[in-house]
Amino acid sequence: MDEKRIAVIFKAFCDENRIKIIKLLRSGEKCACKLLEEINVTQPTLSHHMKILCNAGIVVGRKEGKWMHYSISKKGVDLAKECLQQLSTPAIESENKPCCEK
């Protein structure tokens, strides 16, 4: 996975309100109106956060009437876990050479 895609995924986790949204969605799908009540932001601000979460693949949305309903994407969460695992696993050097030659 390239660095740009990884950055998009982790950007989703870099905001207090987006973390609150993810925590709210842990109990299941929520209508945007419920999310608005819970996190106390304006509708345009919620839309901004949801766009970031959806672009990252962490959250998926579906339209029902005039409202959007959001839920956590298992596939997106698994991808984020995989990214973190890859980034935090030490690389195995094939040769044990010093980084600078004298």
C-alpha positions in Angstrom: 0.0 0.0 0.0 1.4 3.4 -0.9 2.1 6.2 1.5 -0.7 8.4 0.2 -3.4 5.8 0.8 -2.0 5.0 4.3 -2.1 8.8 5.1 -5.8 9.0 4.0 -6.7 6.0 6.3 -4.9 7.4 9.4 -6.2 11.0 8.8 -9.6 9.5 9.6 -8.4 8.8 13.2 -6.7 12.2 13.7 -9.6 14.2 15.0 -11.5 14.1 18.3 -14.9 14.4 16.6 -14.2 11.6 14.2 -13.1 9.4 17.1 -16.4 10.2 18.8 -18.3 9.3 15.6 -16.5 6.0 15.3 -17.2 5.2 19.0 -20.9 6.0 18.4 -21.0 3.7 15.4 -19.6 0.8 17.4 -23.1 0.0 18.6 -24.4 -0.2 15.0 -25.7 1.9 12.1 -26.7 5.5 13.0 -28.6 8.1 11.1 -26.8 11.4 10.6 -29.5 13.2 12.7 -28.5 11.0 15.7 -24.8 11.7 15.1 -25.6 15.4 15.0 -27.3 15.3 18.3 -24.5 13.3 20.0 -21.4 15.2 18.9 -23.0 18.7 18.8 -21.6 20.0 15.5 -23.3 21.7 12.6 -24.5 19.6 9.6 -21.8 20.9 7.3 -19.1 20.0 9.9 -20.6 16.5 10.3 -20.6 16.1 6.5 -17.0 17.0 6.4 -16.1 14.4 9.0 -18.2 11.8 7.4 -16.5 12.4 4.0 -13.1 11.9 5.5 -14.2 8.7 7.3 -15.9 7.3 4.1 -13.0 8.3 1.9 -10.7 6.3 4.2 -13.1 3.3 4.0 -13.5 3.2 7.8 -17.2 4.1 7.5 -19.8 3.4 4.8 -23.0 5.4 4.2 -26.3 4.7 2.7 -29.0 7.2 1.8 -32.6 6.6 3.1 -35.0 9.4 2.2 -33.3 12.7 3.0 -30.9 11.2 5.6 -27.7 9.3 5.4 -27.2 6.3 7.6 -23.6 5.4 8.6 -21.9 2.3 9.9 -18.4 1.0 10.4 -16.9 -0.9 7.5 -15.3 -4.2 8.7 -13.3 -4.3 5.5 -12.0 -0.7 6.1 -11.1 -1.4 9.7 -9.3 -4.6 8.7 -7.3 -2.6 6.1 -6.4 0.0 8.8 -5.2 -2.7 11.1 -3.1 -4.2 8.4 -1.5 -0.9 7.7 -0.7 -0.4 11.3 0.7 -3.9 11.5 2.9 -3.4 8.5 4.2 0.0 9.6 5.0 -1.1 13.1 6.7 -4.4 12.2 10.5 -4.1 12.0 11.9 -4.7 8.6 14.3 -7.6 8.4 17.6 -6.6 6.9 19.0 -9.2 4.5 22.5 -8.1 5.2 23.9 -6.8 8.5 25.9 -3.9 7.0 26.6 -0.6 8.8 24.7 2.3 7.3 27.9 4.2 6.6 31.1 2.9 5.2 34.4 4.2 6.7 
